[in-house]
Amino acid sequence: MEPTDDHQLNNFMQQIQAEAQKQGLQEQMLSLNSRCFDICFADSRPPSKMDGKSQTCLANCVNRIFDAKQFMFEHLQKSSPAGAI
C-alpha cells in the first residue's frame, strides 16, 4: 500500500469513528429525553404549553442524569487500570 492510500484509509477511519460517536451521542440524547419526559409527564399528557413546573422538572431530570453519568465515569476511571477507559 502506498503512503497516500494509508493516509486516505486513516482519514476514512477517523470519519467513520466521528460519525459513530455522533450517532451514539444522538441516541443517548433521545434516550435521555424519553426518560425525563416519562418522569415529568407520567400522570398525564404533556400540556400544549410548558409551565414552569414542567420546565424545572425536565431541567432537573437531565442534570441529575448527567451528574450520575459523570459520577460513574469518574468512579470507573479511578477503579480501573490507567488507560483502560
mmCIF file of the N, C-alpha and C atoms, coordinates in Angstrom:
data_MODEL
# 
_entry.id   MODEL 
# 
loop_
_atom_site.group_PDB 
_atom_site.id 
_atom_site.type_symbol 
_atom_site.label_atom_id 
_atom_site.label_alt_id 
_atom_site.label_comp_id 
_atom_site.label_asym_id 
_atom_site.label_entity_id 
_atom_site.label_seq_id 
_atom_site.pdbx_PDB_ins_code 
_atom_site.Cartn_x 
_atom_site.Cartn_y 
_atom_site.Cartn_z 
_atom_site.occupancy 
_atom_site.B_iso_or_equiv 
_atom_site.pdbx_formal_charge 
_atom_site.auth_seq_id 
_atom_site.auth_comp_id 
_atom_site.auth_asym_id 
_atom_site.auth_atom_id 
_atom_site.pdbx_PDB_model_num 
ATOM 1   N N  . MET A 1 1  ? 0.841   -1.169 0.000  1.00 0.00 ? 1  MET A N  1 
ATOM 2   C CA . MET A 1 1  ? 0.000   0.000  0.000  1.00 0.00 ? 1  MET A CA 1 
ATOM 3   C C  . MET A 1 1  ? 0.892   1.240  0.000  1.00 0.00 ? 1  MET A C  1 
ATOM 4   N N  . GLU A 1 2  ? 0.490   2.230  -0.762 1.00 0.00 ? 2  GLU A N  1 
ATOM 5   C CA . GLU A 1 2  ? 1.266   3.462  -0.837 1.00 0.00 ? 2  GLU A CA 1 
ATOM 6   C C  . GLU A 1 2  ? 0.912   4.381  0.330  1.00 0.00 ? 2  GLU A C  1 
ATOM 7   N N  . PRO A 1 3  ? 1.819   5.313  0.649  1.00 0.00 ? 3  PRO A N  1 
ATOM 8   C CA . PRO A 1 3  ? 1.557   6.226  1.765  1.00 0.00 ? 3  PRO A CA 1 
ATOM 9   C C  . PRO A 1 3  ? 0.250   7.006  1.606  1.00 0.00 ? 3  PRO A C  1 
ATOM 10  N N  . THR A 1 4  ? -0.084  7.416  0.372  1.00 0.00 ? 4  THR A N  1 
ATOM 11  C CA . THR A 1 4  ? -1.341  8.154  0.184  1.00 0.00 ? 4  THR A CA 1 
ATOM 12  C C  . THR A 1 4  ? -2.544  7.260  0.467  1.00 0.00 ? 4  THR A C  1 
ATOM 13  N N  . ASP A 1 5  ? -2.423  5.970  0.129  1.00 0.00 ? 5  ASP A N  1 
ATOM 14  C CA . ASP A 1 5  ? -3.506  5.030  0.431  1.00 0.00 ? 5  ASP A CA 1 
ATOM 15  C C  . ASP A 1 5  ? -3.687  4.892  1.937  1.00 0.00 ? 5  ASP A C  1 
ATOM 16  N N  . ASP A 1 6  ? -2.574  4.799  2.664  1.00 0.00 ? 6  ASP A N  1 
ATOM 17  C CA . ASP A 1 6  ? -2.640  4.714  4.125  1.00 0.00 ? 6  ASP A CA 1 
ATOM 18  C C  . ASP A 1 6  ? -3.281  5.969  4.713  1.00 0.00 ? 6  ASP A C  1 
ATOM 19  N N  . HIS A 1 7  ? -2.883  7.120  4.176  1.00 0.00 ? 7  HIS A N  1 
ATOM 20  C CA . HIS A 1 7  ? -3.418  8.392  4.660  1.00 0.00 ? 7  HIS A CA 1 
ATOM 21  C C  . HIS A 1 7  ? -4.926  8.471  4.398  1.00 0.00 ? 7  HIS A C  1 
ATOM 22  N N  . GLN A 1 8  ? -5.344  8.067  3.205  1.00 0.00 ? 8  GLN A N  1 
ATOM 23  C CA . GLN A 1 8  ? -6.770  8.086  2.873  1.00 0.00 ? 8  GLN A CA 1 
ATOM 24  C C  . GLN A 1 8  ? -7.551  7.115  3.756  1.00 0.00 ? 8  GLN A C  1 
ATOM 25  N N  . LEU A 1 9  ? -6.973  5.951  4.001  1.00 0.00 ? 9  LEU A N  1 
ATOM 26  C CA . LEU A 1 9  ? -7.625  4.965  4.854  1.00 0.00 ? 9  LEU A CA 1 
ATOM 27  C C  . LEU A 1 9  ? -7.760  5.494  6.279  1.00 0.00 ? 9  LEU A C  1 
ATOM 28  N N  . ASN A 1 10 ? -6.704  6.122  6.788  1.00 0.00 ? 10 ASN A N  1 
ATOM 29  C CA . ASN A 1 10 ? -6.756  6.707  8.136  1.00 0.00 ? 10 ASN A CA 1 
ATOM 30  C C  . ASN A 1 10 ? -7.820  7.802  8.228  1.00 0.00 ? 10 ASN A C  1 
ATOM 31  N N  . ASN A 1 11 ? -7.876  8.663  7.207  1.00 0.00 ? 11 ASN A N  1 
ATOM 32  C CA . ASN A 1 11 ? -8.898  9.715  7.189  1.00 0.00 ? 11 ASN A CA 1 
ATOM 33  C C  . ASN A 1 11 ? -10.298 9.115  7.171  1.00 0.00 ? 11 ASN A C  1 
ATOM 34  N N  . PHE A 1 12 ? -10.468 8.089  6.358  1.00 0.00 ? 12 PHE A N  1 
ATOM 35  C CA . PHE A 1 12 ? -11.762 7.422  6.267  1.00 0.00 ? 12 PHE A CA 1 
ATOM 36  C C  . PHE A 1 12 ? -12.150 6.806  7.606  1.00 0.00 ? 12 PHE A C  1 
ATOM 37  N N  . MET A 1 13 ? -11.214 6.150  8.256  1.00 0.00 ? 13 MET A N  1 
ATOM 38  C CA . MET A 1 13 ? -11.488 5.522  9.551  1.00 0.00 ? 13 MET A CA 1 
ATOM 39  C C  . MET A 1 13 ? -11.830 6.575  10.612 1.00 0.00 ? 13 MET A C  1 
ATOM 40  N N  . GLN A 1 14 ? -11.145 7.715  10.572 1.00 0.00 ? 14 GLN A N  1 
ATOM 41  C CA . GLN A 1 14 ? -11.445 8.794  11.513 1.00 0.00 ? 14 GLN A CA 1 
ATOM 42  C C  . GLN A 1 14 ? -12.850 9.344  11.286 1.00 0.00 ? 14 GLN A C  1 
ATOM 43  N N  . GLN A 1 15 ? -13.243 9.462  10.014 1.00 0.00 ? 15 GLN A N  1 
ATOM 44  C CA . GLN A 1 15 ? -14.591 9.936  9.707  1.00 0.00 ? 15 GLN A CA 1 
ATOM 45  C C  . GLN A 1 15 ? -15.640 8.945  10.209 1.00 0.00 ? 15 GLN A C  1 
ATOM 46  N N  . ILE A 1 16 ? -15.369 7.658  10.027 1.00 0.00 ? 16 ILE A N  1 
ATOM 47  C CA . ILE A 1 16 ? -16.291 6.618  10.499 1.00 0.00 ? 16 ILE A CA 1 
ATOM 48  C C  . ILE A 1 16 ? -16.427 6.700  12.024 1.00 0.00 ? 16 ILE A C  1 
ATOM 49  N N  . GLN A 1 17 ? -15.308 6.840  12.724 1.00 0.00 ? 17 GLN A N  1 
ATOM 50  C CA . GLN A 1 17 ? -15.343 6.932  14.187 1.00 0.00 ? 17 GLN A CA 1 
ATOM 51  C C  . GLN A 1 17 ? -16.095 8.175  14.645 1.00 0.00 ? 17 GLN A C  1 
ATOM 52  N N  . ALA A 1 18 ? -15.877 9.293  13.971 1.00 0.00 ? 18 ALA A N  1 
ATOM 53  C CA . ALA A 1 18 ? -16.568 10.534 14.333 1.00 0.00 ? 18 ALA A CA 1 
ATOM 54  C C  . ALA A 1 18 ? -18.074 10.388 14.136 1.00 0.00 ? 18 ALA A C  1 
ATOM 55  N N  . GLU A 1 19 ? -18.470 9.767  13.037 1.00 0.00 ? 19 GLU A N  1 
ATOM 56  C CA . GLU A 1 19 ? -19.897 9.552  12.783 1.00 0.00 ? 19 GLU A CA 1 
ATOM 57  C C  . GLU A 1 19 ? -20.506 8.607  13.813 1.00 0.00 ? 19 GLU A C  1 
ATOM 58  N N  . ALA A 1 20 ? -19.772 7.576  14.187 1.00 0.00 ? 20 ALA A N  1 
ATOM 59  C CA . ALA A 1 20 ? -20.263 6.627  15.195 1.00 0.00 ? 20 ALA A CA 1 
ATOM 60  C C  . ALA A 1 20 ? -20.431 7.327  16.540 1.00 0.00 ? 20 ALA A C  1 
ATOM 61  N N  . GLN A 1 21 ? -19.487 8.195  16.892 1.00 0.00 ? 21 GLN A N  1 
ATOM 62  C CA . GLN A 1 21 ? -19.597 8.947  18.145 1.00 0.00 ? 21 GLN A CA 1 
ATOM 63  C C  . GLN A 1 21 ? -20.795 9.887  18.107 1.00 0.00 ? 21 GLN A C  1 
ATOM 64  N N  . LYS A 1 22 ? -20.987 10.541 16.969 1.00 0.00 ? 22 LYS A N  1 
ATOM 65  C CA . LYS A 1 22 ? -22.115 11.452 16.826 1.00 0.00 ? 22 LYS A CA 1 
ATOM 66  C C  . LYS A 1 22 ? -23.438 10.689 16.945 1.00 0.00 ? 22 LYS A C  1 
ATOM 67  N N  . GLN A 1 23 ? -23.510 9.529  16.308 1.00 0.00 ? 23 GLN A N  1 
ATOM 68  C CA . GLN A 1 23 ? -24.721 8.721  16.385 1.00 0.00 ? 23 GLN A CA 1 
ATOM 69  C C  . GLN A 1 23 ? -24.966 8.243  17.816 1.00 0.00 ? 23 GLN A C  1 
ATOM 70  N N  . GLY A 1 24 ? -23.905 7.836  18.493 1.00 0.00 ? 24 GLY A N  1 
ATOM 71  C CA . GLY A 1 24 ? -24.038 7.407  19.883 1.00 0.00 ? 24 GLY A CA 1 
ATOM 72  C C  . GLY A 1 24 ? -24.553 8.529  20.767 1.00 0.00 ? 24 GLY A C  1 
ATOM 73  N N  . LEU A 1 25 ? -24.050 9.730  20.556 1.00 0.00 ? 25 LEU A N  1 
ATOM 74  C CA . LEU A 1 25 ? -24.496 10.887 21.331 1.00 0.00 ? 25 LEU A CA 1 
ATOM 75  C C  . LEU A 1 25 ? -25.965 11.189 21.050 1.00 0.00 ? 25 LEU A C  1 
ATOM 76  N N  . GLN A 1 26 ? -26.355 11.110 19.782 1.00 0.00 ? 26 GLN A N  1 
ATOM 77  C CA . GLN A 1 26 ? -27.750 11.350 19.432 1.00 0.00 ? 26 GLN A CA 1 
ATOM 78  C C  . GLN A 1 26 ? -28.665 10.311 20.079 1.00 0.00 ? 26 GLN A C  1 
ATOM 79  N N  . GLU A 1 27 ? -28.235 9.059  20.096 1.00 0.00 ? 27 GLU A N  1 
ATOM 80  C CA . GLU A 1 27 ? -29.031 8.004  20.726 1.00 0.00 ? 27 GLU A CA 1 
ATOM 81  C C  . GLU A 1 27 ? -29.145 8.228  22.232 1.00 0.00 ? 27 GLU A C  1 
ATOM 82  N N  . GLN A 1 28 ? -28.053 8.661  22.856 1.00 0.00 ? 28 GLN A N  1 
ATOM 83  C CA . GLN A 1 28 ? -28.093 8.954  24.291 1.00 0.00 ? 28 GLN A CA 1 
ATOM 84  C C  . GLN A 1 28 ? -29.048 10.102 24.586 1.00 0.00 ? 28 GLN A C  1 
ATOM 85  N N  . MET A 1 29 ? -29.010 11.139 23.762 1.00 0.00 ? 29 MET A N  1 
ATOM 86  C CA . MET A 1 29 ? -29.892 12.282 23.970 1.00 0.00 ? 29 MET A CA 1 
ATOM 87  C C  . MET A 1 29 ? -31.353 11.880 23.793 1.00 0.00 ? 29 MET A C  1 
ATOM 88  N N  . LEU A 1 30 ? -31.645 11.045 22.814 1.00 0.00 ? 30 LEU A N  1 
ATOM 89  C CA . LEU A 1 30 ? -33.013 10.579 22.609 1.00 0.00 ? 30 LEU A CA 1 
ATOM 90  C C  . LEU A 1 30 ? -33.484 9.768  23.810 1.00 0.00 ? 30 LEU A C  1 
ATOM 91  N N  . SER A 1 31 ? -32.625 8.904  24.308 1.00 0.00 ? 31 SER A N  1 
ATOM 92  C CA . SER A 1 31 ? -32.955 8.102  25.483 1.00 0.00 ? 31 SER A CA 1 
ATOM 93  C C  . SER A 1 31 ? -33.167 8.997  26.702 1.00 0.00 ? 31 SER A C  1 
ATOM 94  N N  . LEU A 1 32 ? -32.304 9.967  26.871 1.00 0.00 ? 32 LEU A N  1 
ATOM 95  C CA . LEU A 1 32 ? -32.405 10.911 27.982 1.00 0.00 ? 32 LEU A CA 1 
ATOM 96  C C  . LEU A 1 32 ? -33.713 11.690 27.905 1.00 0.00 ? 32 LEU A C  1 
ATOM 97  N N  . ASN A 1 33 ? -34.021 12.201 26.722 1.00 0.00 ? 33 ASN A N  1 
ATOM 98  C CA . ASN A 1 33 ? -35.268 12.948 26.545 1.00 0.00 ? 33 ASN A CA 1 
ATOM 99  C C  . ASN A 1 33 ? -36.476 12.078 26.860 1.00 0.00 ? 33 ASN A C  1 
ATOM 100 N N  . SER A 1 34 ? -36.442 10.862 26.389 1.00 0.00 ? 34 SER A N  1 
ATOM 101 C CA . SER A 1 34 ? -37.558 9.947  26.607 1.00 0.00 ? 34 SER A CA 1 
ATOM 102 C C  . SER A 1 34 ? -37.740 9.642  28.092 1.00 0.00 ? 34 SER A C  1 
ATOM 103 N N  . ARG A 1 35 ? -36.636 9.357  28.766 1.00 0.00 ? 35 ARG A N  1 
ATOM 104 C CA . ARG A 1 35 ? -36.704 9.051  30.202 1.00 0.00 ? 35 ARG A CA 1 
ATOM 105 C C  . ARG A 1 35 ? -37.251 10.226 31.003 1.00 0.00 ? 35 ARG A C  1 
ATOM 106 N N  . CYS A 1 36 ? -36.706 11.393 30.753 1.00 0.00 ? 36 CYS A N  1 
ATOM 107 C CA . CYS A 1 36 ? -37.135 12.572 31.508 1.00 0.00 ? 36 CYS A CA 1 
ATOM 108 C C  . CYS A 1 36 ? -38.575 12.951 31.163 1.00 0.00 ? 36 CYS A C  1 
ATOM 109 N N  . PHE A 1 37 ? -38.955 12.777 29.915 1.00 0.00 ? 37 PHE A N  1 
ATOM 110 C CA . PHE A 1 37 ? -40.327 13.055 29.517 1.00 0.00 ? 37 PHE A CA 1 
ATOM 111 C C  . PHE A 1 37 ? -41.284 12.134 30.263 1.00 0.00 ? 37 PHE A C  1 
ATOM 112 N N  . ASP A 1 38 ? -40.928 10.847 30.342 1.00 0.00 ? 38 ASP A N  1 
ATOM 113 C CA . ASP A 1 38 ? -41.763 9.884  31.067 1.00 0.00 ? 38 ASP A CA 1 
ATOM 114 C C  . ASP A 1 38 ? -41.860 10.230 32.552 1.00 0.00 ? 38 ASP A C  1 
ATOM 115 N N  . ILE A 1 39 ? -40.780 10.713 33.126 1.00 0.00 ? 39 ILE A N  1 
ATOM 116 C CA . ILE A 1 39 ? -40.777 11.071 34.548 1.00 0.00 ? 39 ILE A CA 1 
ATOM 117 C C  . ILE A 1 39 ? -41.619 12.325 34.796 1.00 0.00 ? 39 ILE A C  1 
ATOM 118 N N  . CYS A 1 40 ? -41.409 13.338 33.992 1.00 0.00 ? 40 CYS A N  1 
ATOM 119 C CA . CYS A 1 40 ? -42.052 14.633 34.243 1.00 0.00 ? 40 CYS A CA 1 
ATOM 120 C C  . CYS A 1 40 ? -43.514 14.682 33.806 1.00 0.00 ? 40 CYS A C  1 
ATOM 121 N N  . PHE A 1 41 ? -43.894 13.821 32.878 1.00 0.00 ? 41 PHE A N  1 
ATOM 122 C CA . PHE A 1 41 ? -45.273 13.810 32.398 1.00 0.00 ? 41 PHE A CA 1 
ATOM 123 C C  . PHE A 1 41 ? -45.900 12.435 32.571 1.00 0.00 ? 41 PHE A C  1 
ATOM 124 N N  . ALA A 1 42 ? -45.575 11.756 33.657 1.00 0.00 ? 42 ALA A N  1 
ATOM 125 C CA . ALA A 1 42 ? -46.044 10.384 33.880 1.00 0.00 ? 42 ALA A CA 1 
ATOM 126 C C  . ALA A 1 42 ? -47.551 10.309 34.095 1.00 0.00 ? 42 ALA A C  1 
ATOM 127 N N  . ASP A 1 43 ? -48.128 11.314 34.715 1.00 0.00 ? 43 ASP A N  1 
ATOM 128 C CA . ASP A 1 43 ? -49.536 11.247 35.087 1.00 0.00 ? 43 ASP A CA 1 
ATOM 129 C C  . ASP A 1 43 ? -50.499 11.719 34.008 1.00 0.00 ? 43 ASP A C  1 
ATOM 130 N N  . SER A 1 44 ? -50.013 12.437 33.029 1.00 0.00 ? 44 SER A N  1 
ATOM 131 C CA . SER A 1 44 ? -50.922 12.990 32.033 1.00 0.00 ? 44 SER A CA 1 
ATOM 132 C C  . SER A 1 44 ? -50.197 13.282 30.732 1.00 0.00 ? 44 SER A C  1 
ATOM 133 N N  . ARG A 1 45 ? -50.979 13.670 29.760 1.00 0.00 ? 45 ARG A N  1 
ATOM 134 C CA . ARG A 1 45 ? -50.381 14.114 28.501 1.00 0.00 ? 45 ARG A CA 1 
ATOM 135 C C  . ARG A 1 45 ? -49.682 15.444 28.738 1.00 0.00 ? 45 ARG A C  1 
ATOM 136 N N  . PRO A 1 46 ? -48.637 15.700 27.984 1.00 0.00 ? 46 PRO A N  1 
ATOM 137 C CA . PRO A 1 46 ? -47.960 16.991 28.168 1.00 0.00 ? 46 PRO A CA 1 
ATOM 138 C C  . PRO A 1 46 ? -48.885 18.137 27.765 1.00 0.00 ? 46 PRO A C  1 
ATOM 139 N N  . PRO A 1 47 ? -48.799 19.228 28.456 1.00 0.00 ? 47 PRO A N  1 
ATOM 140 C CA . PRO A 1 47 ? -49.649 20.372 28.111 1.00 0.00 ? 47 PRO A CA 1 
ATOM 141 C C  . PRO A 1 47 ? -49.215 20.969 26.777 1.00 0.00 ? 47 PRO A C  1 
ATOM 142 N N  . SER A 1 48 ? -50.101 21.747 26.182 1.00 0.00 ? 48 SER A N  1 
ATOM 143 C CA . SER A 1 48 ? -49.763 22.388 24.910 1.00 0.00 ? 48 SER A CA 1 
ATOM 144 C C  . SER A 1 48 ? -48.688 23.453 25.111 1.00 0.00 ? 48 SER A C  1 
ATOM 145 N N  . LYS A 1 49 ? -48.579 23.933 26.332 1.00 0.00 ? 49 LYS A N  1 
ATOM 146 C CA . LYS A 1 49 ? -47.569 24.941 26.663 1.00 0.00 ? 49 LYS A CA 1 
ATOM 147 C C  . LYS A 1 49 ? -46.849 24.489 27.928 1.00 0.00 ? 49 LYS A C  1 
ATOM 148 N N  . MET A 1 50 ? -45.534 24.607 27.929 1.00 0.00 ? 50 MET A N  1 
ATOM 149 C CA . MET A 1 50 ? -44.751 24.187 29.098 1.00 0.00 ? 50 MET A CA 1 
ATOM 150 C C  . MET A 1 50 ? -44.877 25.226 30.207 1.00 0.00 ? 50 MET A C  1 
ATOM 151 N N  . ASP A 1 51 ? -45.253 24.759 31.383 1.00 0.00 ? 51 ASP A N  1 
ATOM 152 C CA . ASP A 1 51 ? -45.290 25.655 32.529 1.00 0.00 ? 51 ASP A CA 1 
ATOM 153 C C  . ASP A 1 51 ? -43.956 25.582 33.267 1.00 0.00 ? 51 ASP A C  1 
ATOM 154 N N  . GLY A 1 52 ? -43.798 26.430 34.242 1.00 0.00 ? 52 GLY A N  1 
ATOM 155 C CA . GLY A 1 52 ? -42.543 26.492 34.992 1.00 0.00 ? 52 GLY A CA 1 
ATOM 156 C C  . GLY A 1 52 ? -42.211 25.193 35.698 1.00 0.00 ? 52 GLY A C  1 
ATOM 157 N N  . LYS A 1 53 ? -43.236 24.532 36.233 1.00 0.00 ? 53 LYS A N  1 
ATOM 158 C CA . LYS A 1 53 ? -43.021 23.271 36.943 1.00 0.00 ? 53 LYS A CA 1 
ATOM 159 C C  . LYS A 1 53 ? -42.467 22.201 35.997 1.00 0.00 ? 53 LYS A C  1 
ATOM 160 N N  . SER A 1 54 ? -43.031 22.120 34.797 1.00 0.00 ? 54 SER A N  1 
ATOM 161 C CA . SER A 1 54 ? -42.566 21.129 33.817 1.00 0.00 ? 54 SER A CA 1 
ATOM 162 C C  . SER A 1 54 ? -41.146 21.432 33.357 1.00 0.00 ? 54 SER A C  1 
ATOM 163 N N  . GLN A 1 55 ? -40.864 22.699 33.114 1.00 0.00 ? 55 GLN A N  1 
ATOM 164 C CA . GLN A 1 55 ? -39.518 23.087 32.694 1.00 0.00 ? 55 GLN A CA 1 
ATOM 165 C C  . GLN A 1 55 ? -38.498 22.750 33.767 1.00 0.00 ? 55 GLN A C  1 
ATOM 166 N N  . THR A 1 56 ? -38.841 23.043 35.006 1.00 0.00 ? 56 THR A N  1 
ATOM 167 C CA . THR A 1 56 ? -37.940 22.747 36.117 1.00 0.00 ? 56 THR A CA 1 
ATOM 168 C C  . THR A 1 56 ? -37.721 21.247 36.250 1.00 0.00 ? 56 THR A C  1 
ATOM 169 N N  . CYS A 1 57 ? -38.798 20.479 36.125 1.00 0.00 ? 57 CYS A N  1 
ATOM 170 C CA . CYS A 1 57 ? -38.690 19.023 36.225 1.00 0.00 ? 57 CYS A CA 1 
ATOM 171 C C  . CYS A 1 57 ? -37.755 18.478 35.149 1.00 0.00 ? 57 CYS A C  1 
ATOM 172 N N  . LEU A 1 58 ? -37.954 18.908 33.903 1.00 0.00 ? 58 LEU A N  1 
ATOM 173 C CA . LEU A 1 58 ? -37.106 18.418 32.812 1.00 0.00 ? 58 LEU A CA 1 
ATOM 174 C C  . LEU A 1 58 ? -35.649 18.816 33.013 1.00 0.00 ? 58 LEU A C  1 
ATOM 175 N N  . ALA A 1 59 ? -35.417 20.067 33.398 1.00 0.00 ? 59 ALA A N  1 
ATOM 176 C CA . ALA A 1 59 ? -34.044 20.532 33.617 1.00 0.00 ? 59 ALA A CA 1 
ATOM 177 C C  . ALA A 1 59 ? -33.377 19.751 34.741 1.00 0.00 ? 59 ALA A C  1 
ATOM 178 N N  . ASN A 1 60 ? -34.088 19.551 35.847 1.00 0.00 ? 60 ASN A N  1 
ATOM 179 C CA . ASN A 1 60 ? -33.523 18.798 36.970 1.00 0.00 ? 60 ASN A CA 1 
ATOM 180 C C  . ASN A 1 60 ? -33.257 17.348 36.590 1.00 0.00 ? 60 ASN A C  1 
ATOM 181 N N  . CYS A 1 61 ? -34.170 16.754 35.845 1.00 0.00 ? 61 CYS A N  1 
ATOM 182 C CA . CYS A 1 61 ? -34.003 15.367 35.423 1.00 0.00 ? 61 CYS A CA 1 
ATOM 183 C C  . CYS A 1 61 ? -32.743 15.208 34.572 1.00 0.00 ? 61 CYS A C  1 
ATOM 184 N N  . VAL A 1 62 ? -32.605 16.058 33.574 1.00 0.00 ? 62 VAL A N  1 
ATOM 185 C CA . VAL A 1 62 ? -31.430 15.997 32.695 1.00 0.00 ? 62 VAL A CA 1 
ATOM 186 C C  . VAL A 1 62 ? -30.157 16.216 33.501 1.00 0.00 ? 62 VAL A C  1 
ATOM 187 N N  . ASN A 1 63 ? -30.164 17.200 34.381 1.00 0.00 ? 63 ASN A N  1 
ATOM 188 C CA . ASN A 1 63 ? -28.978 17.476 35.199 1.00 0.00 ? 63 ASN A CA 1 
ATOM 189 C C  . ASN A 1 63 ? -28.614 16.300 36.091 1.00 0.00 ? 63 ASN A C  1 
ATOM 190 N N  . ARG A 1 64 ? -29.602 15.666 36.713 1.00 0.00 ? 64 ARG A N  1 
ATOM 191 C CA . ARG A 1 64 ? -29.322 14.517 37.589 1.00 0.00 ? 64 ARG A CA 1 
ATOM 192 C C  . ARG A 1 64 ? -28.764 13.338 36.794 1.00 0.00 ? 64 ARG A C  1 
ATOM 193 N N  . ILE A 1 65 ? -29.281 13.106 35.611 1.00 0.00 ? 65 ILE A N  1 
ATOM 194 C CA . ILE A 1 65 ? -28.761 12.001 34.800 1.00 0.00 ? 65 ILE A CA 1 
ATOM 195 C C  . ILE A 1 65 ? -27.323 12.297 34.377 1.00 0.00 ? 65 ILE A C  1 
ATOM 196 N N  . PHE A 1 66 ? -27.048 13.546 33.962 1.00 0.00 ? 66 PHE A N  1 
ATOM 197 C CA . PHE A 1 66 ? -25.674 13.909 33.613 1.00 0.00 ? 66 PHE A CA 1 
ATOM 198 C C  . PHE A 1 66 ? -24.753 13.766 34.815 1.00 0.00 ? 66 PHE A C  1 
ATOM 199 N N  . ASP A 1 67 ? -25.216 14.208 35.981 1.00 0.00 ? 67 ASP A N  1 
ATOM 200 C CA . ASP A 1 67 ? -24.410 14.075 37.198 1.00 0.00 ? 67 ASP A CA 1 
ATOM 201 C C  . ASP A 1 67 ? -24.106 12.610 37.499 1.00 0.00 ? 67 ASP A C  1 
ATOM 202 N N  . ALA A 1 68 ? -25.112 11.767 37.367 1.00 0.00 ? 68 ALA A N  1 
ATOM 203 C CA . ALA A 1 68 ? -24.922 10.339 37.640 1.00 0.00 ? 68 ALA A CA 1 
ATOM 204 C C  . ALA A 1 68 ? -23.941 9.715  36.657 1.00 0.00 ? 68 ALA A C  1 
ATOM 205 N N  . LYS A 1 69 ? -24.064 10.071 35.384 1.00 0.00 ? 69 LYS A N  1 
ATOM 206 C CA . LYS A 1 69 ? -23.138 9.528  34.383 1.00 0.00 ? 69 LYS A CA 1 
ATOM 207 C C  . LYS A 1 69 ? -21.715 10.004 34.647 1.00 0.00 ? 69 LYS A C  1 
ATOM 208 N N  . GLN A 1 70 ? -21.565 11.262 35.017 1.00 0.00 ? 70 GLN A N  1 
ATOM 209 C CA . GLN A 1 70 ? -20.246 11.807 35.326 1.00 0.00 ? 70 GLN A CA 1 
ATOM 210 C C  . GLN A 1 70 ? -19.645 11.104 36.533 1.00 0.00 ? 70 GLN A C  1 
ATOM 211 N N  . PHE A 1 71 ? -20.460 10.893 37.566 1.00 0.00 ? 71 PHE A N  1 
ATOM 212 C CA . PHE A 1 71 ? -20.002 10.203 38.764 1.00 0.00 ? 71 PHE A CA 1 
ATOM 213 C C  . PHE A 1 71 ? -19.535 8.790  38.424 1.00 0.00 ? 71 PHE A C  1 
ATOM 214 N N  . MET A 1 72 ? -20.337 8.073  37.631 1.00 0.00 ? 72 MET A N  1 
ATOM 215 C CA . MET A 1 72 ? -19.967 6.700  37.263 1.00 0.00 ? 72 MET A CA 1 
ATOM 216 C C  . MET A 1 72 ? -18.688 6.678  36.436 1.00 0.00 ? 72 MET A C  1 
ATOM 217 N N  . PHE A 1 73 ? -18.557 7.615  35.500 1.00 0.00 ? 73 PHE A N  1 
ATOM 218 C CA . PHE A 1 73 ? -17.363 7.682  34.669 1.00 0.00 ? 73 PHE A CA 1 
ATOM 219 C C  . PHE A 1 73 ? -16.125 7.933  35.526 1.00 0.00 ? 73 PHE A C  1 
ATOM 220 N N  . GLU A 1 74 ? -16.216 8.889  36.449 1.00 0.00 ? 74 GLU A N  1 
ATOM 221 C CA . GLU A 1 74 ? -15.079 9.189  37.324 1.00 0.00 ? 74 GLU A CA 1 
ATOM 222 C C  . GLU A 1 74 ? -14.748 8.004  38.217 1.00 0.00 ? 74 GLU A C  1 
ATOM 223 N N  . HIS A 1 75 ? -15.765 7.331  38.718 1.00 0.00 ? 75 HIS A N  1 
ATOM 224 C CA . HIS A 1 75 ? -15.548 6.148  39.559 1.00 0.00 ? 75 HIS A CA 1 
ATOM 225 C C  . HIS A 1 75 ? -14.847 5.049  38.761 1.00 0.00 ? 75 HIS A C  1 
ATOM 226 N N  . LEU A 1 76 ? -15.291 4.834  37.531 1.00 0.00 ? 76 LEU A N  1 
ATOM 227 C CA . LEU A 1 76 ? -14.656 3.812  36.692 1.00 0.00 ? 76 LEU A CA 1 
ATOM 228 C C  . LEU A 1 76 ? -13.211 4.174  36.373 1.00 0.00 ? 76 LEU A C  1 
ATOM 229 N N  . GLN A 1 77 ? -12.954 5.455  36.145 1.00 0.00 ? 77 GLN A N  1 
ATOM 230 C CA . GLN A 1 77 ? -11.581 5.887  35.879 1.00 0.00 ? 77 GLN A CA 1 
ATOM 231 C C  . GLN A 1 77 ? -10.682 5.615  37.075 1.00 0.00 ? 77 GLN A C  1 
ATOM 232 N N  . LYS A 1 78 ? -11.175 5.881  38.270 1.00 0.00 ? 78 LYS A N  1 
ATOM 233 C CA . LYS A 1 78 ? -10.375 5.681  39.477 1.00 0.00 ? 78 LYS A CA 1 
ATOM 234 C C  . LYS A 1 78 ? -10.150 4.205  39.772 1.00 0.00 ? 78 LYS A C  1 
ATOM 235 N N  . SER A 1 79 ? -11.147 3.379  39.479 1.00 0.00 ? 79 SER A N  1 
ATOM 236 C CA . SER A 1 79 ? -11.053 1.970  39.859 1.00 0.00 ? 79 SER A CA 1 
ATOM 237 C C  . SER A 1 79 ? -10.454 1.076  38.780 1.00 0.00 ? 79 SER A C  1 
ATOM 238 N N  . SER A 1 80 ? -10.241 1.605  37.580 1.00 0.00 ? 80 SER A N  1 
ATOM 239 C CA . SER A 1 80 ? -9.668  0.777  36.520 1.00 0.00 ? 80 SER A CA 1 
ATOM 240 C C  . SER A 1 80 ? -8.187  1.097  36.345 1.00 0.00 ? 80 SER A C  1 
ATOM 241 N N  . PRO A 1 81 ? -7.445  0.164  35.760 1.00 0.00 ? 81 PRO A N  1 
ATOM 242 C CA . PRO A 1 81 ? -6.026  0.432  35.485 1.00 0.00 ? 81 PRO A CA 1 
ATOM 243 C C  . PRO A 1 81 ? -5.882  1.624  34.545 1.00 0.00 ? 81 PRO A C  1 
ATOM 244 N N  . ALA A 1 82 ? -4.786  2.324  34.647 1.00 0.00 ? 82 ALA A N  1 
ATOM 245 C CA . ALA A 1 82 ? -4.542  3.514  33.831 1.00 0.00 ? 82 ALA A CA 1 
ATOM 246 C C  . ALA A 1 82 ? -4.672  3.187  32.355 1.00 0.00 ? 82 ALA A C  1 
ATOM 247 N N  . GLY A 1 83 ? -5.431  4.052  31.651 1.00 0.00 ? 83 GLY A N  1 
ATOM 248 C CA . GLY A 1 83 ? -5.576  3.905  30.216 1.00 0.00 ? 83 GLY A CA 1 
ATOM 249 C C  . GLY A 1 83 ? -6.605  2.893  29.769 1.00 0.00 ? 83 GLY A C  1 
ATOM 250 N N  . ALA A 1 84 ? -7.284  2.228  30.685 1.00 0.00 ? 84 ALA A N  1 
ATOM 251 C CA . ALA A 1 84 ? -8.255  1.207  30.288 1.00 0.00 ? 84 ALA A CA 1 
ATOM 252 C C  . ALA A 1 84 ? -9.544  1.822  29.773 1.00 0.00 ? 84 ALA A C  1 
ATOM 253 N N  . ILE A 1 85 ? -9.852  3.035  30.201 1.00 0.00 ? 85 ILE A N  1 
ATOM 254 C CA . ILE A 1 85 ? -11.091 3.684  29.754 1.00 0.00 ? 85 ILE A CA 1 
ATOM 255 C C  . ILE A 1 85 ? -10.743 4.765  28.767 1.00 0.00 ? 85 ILE A C  1 
# 
